[in-house]
Amino acid sequence: MRLSPAPALDPSLAGSLVLLHLAVVAGGLAWLSSASVSASGLESIRCRLQGTPRPPAFSQDGDFVIGGVFSMHYYVHTVDHSYTSLPEPLKCTGSMDSRELRFSRAMIFAVEEINNSSYLLPGIMLGYQVHDSCASVPIAVKVAFQLANGLDPMFDTGEQCSGSATVKAIVGESASTPTISMLRVIGPFGIPQVSHSSTCACLSDKKQYPTFFRTIPSDQFQAAALAHLIRHFGWTWIGAVRSDSDYGNNGMAAFLQAAQEEGICVEYSEAFSRTSPLSRVQRVADVIRSSTAQVVVAFVSSGDMRILLREMERLPSPPRQWIGSDPWVTDLDMLRFGLCAGAIGFGIQRSVIPGLRDFLLDLSPQKVSNSPTLTEFWEGAFGCRLETGTSTGVGVEEKVCDGSEDIQQLQAPYTDTSQLRVTNMVYKAVYAIAHAIHSIVCEERENSTVNCDKNLNVKPTQVLERLRRVNFSRNGYQVSFDANGDPVANYELVNWQTRESGKMEFVTVGRYDASLPPDQRFDINREITWVKNSTQVPVSVCSESCPPGTRKAIQKGKPVCCYDCIQCAEGEISNNTDSSDCLICPEEYWPNAERDLCILKTVEFLSFHEVLGIILTACSVGGACLAIATSTVFYHHRTSAIVRANNSELSFLLLFSLTLCFLCSLTFIGRPSEWSCMLRHTAFGITFVLCISCVLGKTIVVLMAFRATLPGSNVMKWFGPPQQRLTVVSFTFVQALICTLWLVLSPPFPIKNLTTYKEKIILECDVGSAIGFWAVLGYIGLLSLLCFVLAFLARKLPDNFNEAKFITFSMLIFCAVWITFIPAYVSSPGKLTVAVEIFAIITSSFGLFFLLFVPKCFIILFRPEKNTKKHLMEKTSNDIRY
């Protein structure tokens, strides 16, 4: 262990090597005196340690010595160096941390308990050297060298100033940064270090720190637990502060990564330390006061947290919900800060160590006076100065301790064993080292007795190897290490609750066990008291939750937790709170008014039960009834002059076709089906052609009859009843042929129209072939135009043939209706398209009916004197003379 130059060196090279040693190590490594440097290979070499040894706070010799390093003070007295003389040894300043003192005393208690054990290292005495690092890296490094080299300033060795380590293992340090510094020194020599409180996740890296173990879980687990806790309570907007150290920086980095995975946003992340300028601490406090985040996560050591909270108390501060890491959230000394009431955080499991309290309280002025460390504690705790022993005399010059001081009544972290958390980690660390040494020097015999060899030369590397395999239980607590030197992570959720008396206390309200499945790790079993002594969970969000029916839209330039709530677009829903995207409803579904549920679209078609359907049905049936009634009147007066004069056969056929025209409109009403779609268009096309054919036949008859009255004309024999029937049948056959081809090649079929209205489904008939549909309408239009032209030419014939005037007007109405039908049909949406078509059918049918038959029925029924052949002949004669 004690480093030395290689043998048989040139004297000048040896001197250079000595200087190199002095430059690398500021006191603590062994080197050769100038008188003993030679190349002759002396059997015994006189060696001297550089620097002034730092005495341990507590020590005891033993067969195997264990080192201990604790931060009993938090400050180091610094002086300006003149570089003209050796620097003074570093000294700790400030008040003593009695909690850390308890840790060191717990180590001594464990060692003494093991020394009195009959099953663990029987017959072997463990020794210890406990040092105060003052939470200082330089002192921690110096202590590491001392634990490796020992305290003797001069020693003889035959191995050129190299030998085995003084201690077999080290317990400590309390903070991660000093621990890392110590590992850089002792790690290369294989000295194992078991920490009770160094939680930096970086220490799990076995490539860098192969000799490190710890009985406290890594911050990697605590960071994940804190992120899970924050997400559990719906806090998505938080602030973060950390110690500017390996512990704080690495712990916060792990937490921020876990928080990001949980969807948590951080408004600010500030770092500071107790050695930072006051302005830096003030800046951190001002950031916390002015922030909008109501929850503050503090990955801070106890010493740093005291500095921050003192600054927070200096000025009025808005209430904040504090979430703490283990070092400060379970520190009893921190309970004096009332602004942290309601704080929660994860701490090591509370434990019970039998006999420890009696050991801690077994102090008297006589025992205390023999130890400078205990003397300083005693004087600081009771505010008096001890007359005997080595008194620190810090602020207690006036009062002298009179022996009435009762440590049993002392209220301090040292005497409070109700919250033994980290203390148990110290206890387990000592026992882990003892078990490792036991497995090396002891063996069980056949009669179950244990034989231990105290003279065995145990090397630290052997202890290191056995530590990797320790697995035992002590006071109900399992102790073992994984491949990274970490224990199983098991935390208690601690809540700072205020009693009725006004005193704050730690209350365990839940647990977190990393060994369980992810969905079972976190459990809350008691009510939590929040900031301002409230039982309501505080809210800490950048933006309020977006209700179902909306989605989050990230605000430009801000974290993802800051967003606006945008209503889902048409056809989209969100059925969860804080949805990032809206979901498109299936094709036949549409969002409800709140846009949080897809509901079936309303199916719409022209129904017989709705008002419009009832009106059109009534008109259709009424028109058919009028046509049938007119047929009855005509049939009853079939021998009358007006019926006979207007071609009774075509009139009856026309009335029949009009009845069909009226009734075919009913096929357009109701839920479309495959058969109704084919029937409605073909029936409409054929019946209307039959109707127009009859009107066309009547028009031709009028023209032919007029020509037949001229002298020498025999045209009527070429257009008698057979020819009239043939004309009607021929025109109708052409339409029937067109409809047949249409139905065979591409018939109409029912469809669900999803495009006209987004919020409803229109059931309608697709025409199938647009050519077939427009061919049917075009043919009807052609016949109607032909009929109109012929009727227009016959409009001035004698009065008894004056039906042509009515045909002209009826065709004019018919054509006007169907011409306006085309744009109305194309532009009308949904079921109105069907209504427009029905309206055109009924209107054109009524136009034909009223103009062609109502005047005749009026004469038949109400002017019978005009329904005579004599009257018709007189009228005709008058028209001819005119």
Buried (B, 14 or more C-beta within 10 A) or exposed (E): BBBBBEEEBEEEEBBEBBEEBBEEBBBBBBBBEEEBBBEEEEEEBBBBBBBBBBBBBBBBEBBBBBBBBBBBBBBBEEEEEEEEEEBEBBBBEBEBBBBBBBBBBBBBBBBBBBBEBEEBBBBBBBBBBBBBBBBBBBBBBBBBBBBBBBBEEEBEBEEBBEBBBBBBBBBBBBBBBBBBBBBEBBBEBBBBBBBBBBBBBBBBEEEEBBBBBBBBBBBBBBBBBBBBBBBEBBBBBBBBBBBBBBBBBBBBBBBBBBBBEBEBBBBBBBBBBBBBEEEBBBBBBBBBEEBEBBBBBBBBBBBBBBBBBEBBEEEEBEBBBBBBBBBBBBBBBBBEBEBBBBBBBBBBBBBEBEEBBEBBBEBEBEEBBEBBBBBBBBBBBBEBBBEEBEBBEBEBEEEEBEEEBEBEEBEBBBBBBEBBBBBBBBBBBBBBBBBBBBBBBBEEEEEEEBEBBBEBEBBBBBBBBBBBEBEBEBEEBEBBBEEBBBBBBBBBBBBBBBEEEEEBBBBBBBBBBBEEEEEEBBEBEEEBBBBEEEEEEBBBBBBEBBBBBBBBEBBEEEBBBBBEBEBBEEBBBBBEEBBBEBBBBEEEBBBEEBBBBBEEBEEBBBBEEBEBBEEBBEBBBEBBEBBBEBBEBBEEBEEBBBBBBBBBBBBBBBBBBBBBBBBBBBBBBBEBEEEBBBBBBBBBBBBBBBBBBBBBBBBBBBBBBBEBEEEEEEEBEEBEEEBBBEBBEEBBEBBBEBBEBBBEEBBBBBBBBBEBBEEBBBBBBBBBBEBBBEBBBEBBBBBBBBBBEBBBBBBEBBBBBBBBBBBBBBBBBBBEBBEEBBEBBEEBEBBBBBBBBBBBBBBBBBBBBBBBBBBBBEBBEEEEEBBEEEBBEEBBEEBEEE
